[in-house]
Amino acid sequence: MALKCGNLSAIKGLSKVNPVAVSDVFSCPDAALLVARRLSRGDVQSPVELYVLLRGNLRYKYRQIFRRLAKMAVLKTSLRISGRGLKGPLRRRVPYYPGLMEFDDESMIESFLEKGYLSYEDVVGLESRSQAKSSVLLFDSSGSMTEEKLFNAALSTAVLAYHMRNEDYAVIGFGTRAFTLKKIGERKDIGKVVEEILDIISIGYSNISDALSVGLKELSKVKHKGKRWGVLITDGEWNVGGDPTPLAAKFPTLHVIATPSKGKIAEHGLKTCKELASAGRGRFMVVKNFSEIPRLLIKLLLS
């Protein structure tokens, strides 16, 4: 009945209770068409949520179809967030200086609306980024990888990939052990990386030390003299592998985005994240919702 009515909210609710039964009904052309139409209308959450909830029970043919739709949802959202489109190369915000050709109009309008006037400090310019950068994205896949966590891990990776498309980057996930989804110097389609993230089945503990160790090995492959940095996304609650702080200190720069643990920010994990960012001479950021992560990543890329 829910499928005939196109009620995806009801379908998602039923999927959490009885994924086997829903998968059996959902393995059909009508269901695929329903999700595809929702995606075309801008609903990017449902394709990912339904795929993650049903992926283990869908018939093979429809598992492939729904994974493709989930991947399209992630890539579509990442393009919108990263603003690739026709805006050209990645640009960064800079203070005003004589001869500056481009300006961040949105930022200046906000300042004017707040104060009623503009000063030189409010004039923000945009200039093309010229210095080469190499980065490593490390995300925590331990514990329970919910639909939201998987969606935003994939989305963050896609945002990074679009911004670093002409430069080198690596993507590393970690639970009890770290695993590399894309290596420095590897030519790998971002769609393939996104699919692999969406297929992660999380079990085990949290080994931040192993993730940082693998991240350092990847950054050591970089030969140019440009900036090298890592971004660690975690709740900070490590329970195997030992204290990760000494390894964080070995990074040229390590930014840390602290995420909720079991629905809330854990004080001990927060303290660990702050210490790791301090040791890595990077920025420390806290998010209350996983959906905040991709836009914070944009800020780091533009800094």
C-alpha positions in Angstrom: 0.0 0.0 0.0 2.8 2.4 0.9 4.6 1.7 -2.4 1.4 2.3 -4.4 0.8 5.6 -2.6 4.4 6.6 -3.0 4.8 7.1 0.8 8.6 6.9 1.2 8.4 7.9 4.9 6.2 4.9 5.7 8.4 2.7 3.6 11.5 3.8 5.5 9.7 3.2 8.8 8.7 -0.3 7.8 12.3 -0.9 6.5 13.7 -0.4 10.0 11.2 -3.0 11.4 11.2 -5.6 8.7 13.8 -5.0 6.0 13.4 -8.5 4.5 9.8 -8.1 3.7 10.2 -4.5 2.4 13.2 -5.6 0.3 11.1 -8.3 -1.3 8.3 -5.8 -2.3 10.8 -3.1 -3.2 12.8 -5.3 -5.7 10.6 -4.2 -8.6 10.6 -1.6 -11.4 7.9 0.5 -9.8 9.9 1.0 -6.6 13.0 2.0 -8.6 11.0 4.5 -10.7 9.5 6.0 -7.5 12.9 6.6 -5.9 14.3 7.9 -9.2 11.4 10.4 -9.5 11.9 11.6 -6.0 15.6 12.1 -6.7 14.8 14.2 -9.8 12.6 16.4 -7.7 15.5 17.1 -5.2 14.9 14.5 -2.5 18.5 13.3 -2.0 18.1 11.8 1.4 15.6 9.0 0.6 17.6 7.2 -2.1 20.6 6.9 0.4 18.5 6.0 3.4 16.5 3.3 1.6 19.6 1.8 0.0 21.4 1.6 3.4 18.3 0.1 5.1 17.6 -2.5 2.4 21.0 -3.2 0.8 21.5 -6.6 2.5 18.2 -8.0 1.4 17.5 -6.5 -2.1 17.7 -8.8 -5.1 21.0 -8.4 -6.9 19.6 -6.5 -9.9 17.7 -4.0 -7.7 20.6 -3.7 -5.3 22.7 -2.4 -8.2 19.9 0.0 -9.3 19.3 1.5 -5.8 23.0 1.8 -5.1 23.4 3.8 -8.4 20.5 6.0 -7.3 22.1 6.5 -3.9 25.4 7.4 -5.5 23.7 9.9 -7.8 22.0 11.5 -4.8 25.4 12.0 -3.1 27.1 13.4 -6.2 24.3 15.7 -7.0 24.3 17.1 -3.4 28.1 17.4 -3.4 28.1 19.5 -6.6 25.5 21.8 -5.1 27.5 22.3 -1.9 30.9 22.7 -3.5 29.5 25.0 -6.1 31.6 23.6 -9.0 29.2 24.1 -11.9 30.3 27.1 -14.0 32.2 28.9 -11.2 35.5 27.8 -12.5 38.5 26.8 -10.3 38.4 26.7 -6.5 38.8 30.2 -5.0 39.7 31.3 -1.5 38.6 34.4 0.5 41.2 37.0 1.1 41.3 40.5 2.7 41.0 43.4 0.3 44.2 44.7 -1.4 44.6 47.2 -4.3 44.1 45.5 -7.7 41.8 42.8 -6.4 39.5 41.7 -9.3 36.8 39.6 -7.6 34.8 40.1 -4.5 32.7 38.0 -2.2 29.4 39.9 -2.7 27.4 37.7 -0.3 29.8 38.2 2.6 29.8 42.0 2.1 26.0 42.2 1.8 25.8 40.3 5.1 28.2 42.7 6.8 26.2 45.7 5.4 22.9 44.3 6.7 24.4 43.7 10.1 26.1 47.1 10.6 24.5 49.4 8.1 27.8 50.4 6.5 31.0 48.8 5.1 34.6 49.3 6.2 37.8 48.1 4.6 37.7 45.1 7.0 34.4 44.1 5.5 35.6 44.0 1.9 36.4 40.4 1.1 38.0 39.3 -2.1 38.2 36.1 -4.0 41.3 34.8 -5.7 42.2 31.6 -7.5 44.1 29.1 -5.4 47.5 28.6 -6.9 49.5 26.7 -4.3 49.4 22.9 -4.6 47.7 21.1 -1.8 47.5 17.4 -0.8 45.1 16.1 1.8 44.0 13.0 3.6 40.4 12.6 4.7 40.0 10.2 7.7 36.5 9.2 8.9 35.4 7.1 11.8 33.3 4.1 10.6 33.3 2.3 14.0 30.2 1.5 16.0 26.9 1.9 14.1 27.1 3.5 10.7 23.6 4.9 10.4 22.0 6.1 7.1 22.9 9.7 8.1 26.5 8.9 9.0 27.1 7.0 5.7 25.4 9.7 3.6 27.6 12.4 5.1 30.8 10.4 5.0 30.1 9.8 1.3 29.1 13.4 0.8 32.2 14.8 2.5 34.4 12.5 0.3 32.7 13.7 -2.8 33.0 17.4 -1.8 36.7 16.9 -1.2 37.1 15.0 -4.5 35.5 17.8 -6.5 37.6 20.5 -4.9 40.8 18.5 -5.1 40.1 17.1 -8.6 43.4 18.6 -10.0 45.4 17.7 -6.9 46.2 14.8 -4.7 44.1 13.4 -2.0 43.5 10.1 -0.1 40.4 8.8 1.7 40.7 6.5 4.7 38.0 5.0 6.9 38.7 3.3 10.2 37.1 1.0 12.7 39.2 -1.6 14.5 41.7 -1.1 11.7 42.1 1.6 9.0 41.2 0.9 5.4 42.1 3.0 2.4 39.4 3.8 -0.1 41.6 6.0 -2.3 45.4 6.4 -2.2 47.5 9.4 -2.9 48.5 9.2 -6.6 45.7 6.8 -7.4 43.4 7.6 -10.3 40.0 6.4 -9.1 36.5 7.5 -10.1 34.8 9.4 -7.3 31.6 7.5 -8.0 33.3 4.2 -7.2 34.6 5.6 -3.9 31.2 6.8 -3.0 29.7 3.3 -3.7 32.3 1.7 -1.5 31.5 4.1 1.4 27.7 3.4 1.0 28.5 -0.4 1.2 30.5 -0.1 4.5 29.1 -2.4 7.2 30.5 -1.2 10.4 31.6 -3.5 13.2 34.4 -3.4 15.7 36.1 -0.7 17.7 37.7 2.7 17.0 41.4 2.8 16.2 42.3 6.4 15.6 46.0 5.7 15.9 46.0 3.2 13.0 44.0 5.7 10.9 46.6 8.5 11.6 49.5 6.1 10.9 48.0 5.2 7.5 47.2 8.8 6.8 50.9 9.8 7.4 52.1 7.1 5.1 49.8 8.5 2.3 51.0 12.1 2.9 54.6 10.9 2.8 54.1 9.9 -0.9 53.7 13.6 -1.8 56.7 15.0 -3.5 55.8 18.7 -4.1 56.4 21.4 -1.5 52.8 22.6 -1.3 50.6 22.4 1.7 49.9 18.9 3.1 47.1 18.4 5.7 44.7 15.9 7.1 41.1 16.1 8.2 39.9 13.7 10.9 36.2 13.2 11.4 35.5 11.3 14.7 33.7 11.4 18.0 37.1 11.0 19.7 36.1 7.8 21.6 39.1 5.5 20.7 39.3 2.2 22.4 42.1 0.3 20.7 45.5 1.2 19.2 46.7 3.5 22.0 46.9 7.2 22.4 46.7 8.8 19.0 48.1 12.2 20.1 51.8 11.6 19.3 50.8 10.6 15.7 48.7 13.7 15.3 51.8 15.8 16.1 53.6 14.2 13.1 51.1 15.7 10.6 52.1 19.0 8.9 48.5 20.1 9.8 45.7 18.0 11.2 42.2 19.5 11.4 39.6 17.7 13.6 35.8 17.7 13.2 34.2 16.3 16.4 31.0 14.5 15.8 28.2 13.3 18.1 28.5 9.9 19.8 25.3 7.9 20.3 23.3 11.1 19.6 25.2 13.4 21.9 28.6 15.1 22.3 30.7 13.0 24.7 32.9 15.1 27.0 35.9 12.7 26.9 35.7 12.4 23.2 35.5 16.1 22.8 38.6 16.6 24.9 40.5 14.0 22.8 39.5 15.8 19.5 40.6 19.1 20.9 44.0 17.6 21.9 44.5 16.0 18.5 43.8 19.3 16.7 46.2 21.1 19.0 48.9 18.5 18.5 48.4 18.7 14.8 48.4 22.5 14.7 45.0 22.4 13.0 41.5 23.7 13.5 39.1 22.1 16.0 35.4 22.1 15.0 32.4 20.6 16.7 29.2 19.6 14.9 25.9 18.7 16.6 24.6 17.0 13.4 26.4 15.0 10.8 24.8 17.1 8.1 27.0 20.0 9.1 30.2 18.2 8.2 30.3 18.8 4.4 30.0 22.6 4.7 32.6 22.7 7.4 34.9 20.8 5.1 34.3 23.5 2.4 35.5 26.1 4.9 38.7 24.2 5.5 39.2 23.8 1.8 38.8 27.5 1.2 41.0 28.6 4.1 
